[in-house]
Amino acid sequence: MPRLQADADPTRWVAITDSLGFGGRRHRKAAIRMLLNQANRAMGLEAGSDDGPAAKPSRNGFAAWAMSQATPFLMKRAAGRVLVWVWKADPELVVVMAQVQEATAQLRAARASMPMEYDDTETFRGTYLGVGEKLEMPLPADTRTPPFATYTWDTGSHFVTVTAVCSDRERFGIAIEAVDQLARSLRVVDDLQLGESPTVLRIDPAG
């Protein structure tokens, strides 16, 4: 299975994929808390709902803590198929996830049946992956949906996708250029072709 690598600017992004134990725990927890809050909004579970204004923060706080402990081990098991970063200046503002998935018939069918609004894509060129597609949704029609951007490359055998979720519609524009740069740097490694062996050293012609 191919793996992903990217050149994330350390002044803008904190990688939480390989941050085990205490290292990166604050950023993991903040990112997970933001995603949980967005999920609650999508389900209508906001302060003042049936759960009560005080119940959700404490519940989300514990859930974020628990998930922040488990996330590094889940990521490690993904073996490079999933990479995650958070915005360094504000970990709860932007979370970016890159993943590579086998292009199964089921996955292609699922992508083909997505809502029409997801057809509004533009061409996006990656430095290593070539031409792909970008969908930018700074103001989704459903106000419960956070602003997001997705980037997709179809290699024939796999889909490579990047998804960036922002917690604040008004500040989405602050980070999108940096997300573009991060997505452009994404590349696939260890993608052996038929007849090749893991013992063969492959040298990048551009190196």
Buried (B, 14 or more C-beta within 10 A) or exposed (E): EBBBBBEBEEEBBBBBBEBEEEEBBBBBBBBBBBBBBBEBBEEEBEEEEEEEEEEBEEBBEEEBBEBBBEBBEEBEEBEBBBBBBBBBEBBBBBBBBBBBEEBEEEEEEEBEEEEEEEEEBEEBEBEBBEEBBBBBBEEEEEEEBBBBBBBBBBBEEBBBBBBBBBBBBEBBEBBBEBBBBBBBBBBBEEBEEEEEEEEEEEEEEEE
